[in-house]
Amino acid sequence: MTPEKFIEQLLPAAQACQRASGIPVSFTLAQAALESSWGARAPGFNLFGVKPGPVWKGATVLVDTHEFINKVRTPVKCAFRAYENWQHCIQDHADFFQQNPRYRKCFLEKSGEGWARAAAVAGYATDPAYADKLIAIMRGRNLARFDILPSQVPA
């Protein structure tokens, strides 16, 4: 799938997510693009690489992936959440951030770039360049143009 088609398919769900949660569209789209290689790697419709965790009661899928262990990229097999479709994935993505106290500071940010930095600081990914990669996608595809102004998001 092309990046343009990927954005087109996910945009309505990402916009609905921002209206409901305040998470910028640009952050959701960039993270989905990075984590899934523009939808090419999304087993179980898991765009964000979210792991099940102890509270997850839904389906899972095992995936060959990598983690940075002691700053070294290391191949591993991990379980990830599985969804019925991308819409459910995007909603669960927002729920994950809203329910996890370590991401509370992310909600102080109004831009996708601010969200990328705050999520990385909070420990979202093991890749030390994670925020920079998200920001490069946002800028490269001008994803901020899709963000809903804070005045349009319910308080």
N, C-alpha and C positions, 0 to 999 in steps of 0.2 A: 504494500500500500504506500502511496506517495505521502509525504508530509502534509501536503495540501488536503488530500482526501481524509487523512487521519484527523486533522484539525476540524474539518467540516463535519465529520461524524461525531466527534466528541464535544464540539462547541456547545450545543444546547444543554447537555448534561453538566458541563463545567460552569455554564452561566447560571443554571438553576442551583448548582451547588454553592456558588458565590452568594447568590441572593439569600440562601438559607443559612449559610455558615460564616460568610465573610472571607472565605479563602479565595484569593484572587484567581481568576480564570487563567492568567498567564502562568502561575505556579502549577496549577493542576495540569495544564496541557504540557508544560515543559517537563514536569516530573513524569507524566505518563509517557511522553516521547522518549526520554532518557532511559527509563526503567524497562520499557517494552520494545525499544528500537523501532519506534513509530508503529507499534502494533504487531510487529513481526514476531516478537517473543512475548506472548501473553497467555501462557497456559492457564486454563481455567478462568479465562477473561480477567486475569490479575495483571492489571496495567502497572501497578506500583511496586510490585515485589514485596507485598505485605505478608509477613509471616503470621502463622495462626495465633501464637500466644496462648496463655492459659484460659482466657475467657472465650475464645472462638469456639463455637459449637457447630459451625458449618463444615462443608466439604473442604478437603485439602488435596493438593497435588504435589508430588515429589519432582524436583527439578535439579538438574546439574547446573551449578552456578559457580560464583566465586565470592570470597570475602577477603578483605584486607586484614591479615593477622600479623601483628607486629610490623605493619606497613608493607607487608609482602602480599601480593595478589596470590591467593591460594584456592585451587579448585575444591569445591565441597558439594554435597548433595543436601538440599534443604527442602523442608515442607513449606508450602505457601498456601494462602487462602485461595479457594476456588469459588467462582461466582456464576450465576446464570447468564449474565450479560455485562456489558461495560457500564451501563447505568447503575447497576447494583454495586459494581466495583467503586465507582466514583462516589456514591453515597457512603459506602463503608469507609472509604479513604477520609472523607470529612468527619465521619463519626470517630474514627481512630484518633484524629488530631484533637477533636473536641473533648474526648473522654480521657485523654492521657495528660496528666498534669505537667509532665516535663515539656510539653509543647505550648503551655499557656502564654509564654512570651511571644510566640508566633502571631497570636491574635492581636498584639499591639501594633503589628506591621500592617501597612495599607497597600504596599506594592508587592508584586511577585518577587522582585529581587530581594526585598526585605525578608519576605517569607523564606526564600532559599537560604539566606544567611542564617536566619533564626532557627530553621529546622536543622541545618547542619550543626550549629552550635549545640542544639539540644540533643544531638547524637542520632539523628535519623539514619545516617548511612555511615559505613566504615571507610568509605573512600574520602581521603583528605581533600580532594579537589571537587567534591560533590556540588557545593554551592556554585563554584565557578562554572561547572558544566551546565547546570540548570540556567544560570544567567546567560551563558553563551547561546543556548537554544532560544531563550526569551528574546534576546536582542537579534539573533540571526533570523528569526521568523516574525519579528515585531509583534510578539504575543500580547504585549501590554495594551495594544489597541482594542483588545477584547475585554479588558477588565472593566467591571462596572464601577462607576464612581462611588465612593463611600456614602454619598447622600442617597444613592439608589438602593443601598443594602439596608434591610431592616435592622434596627438597633437591638 
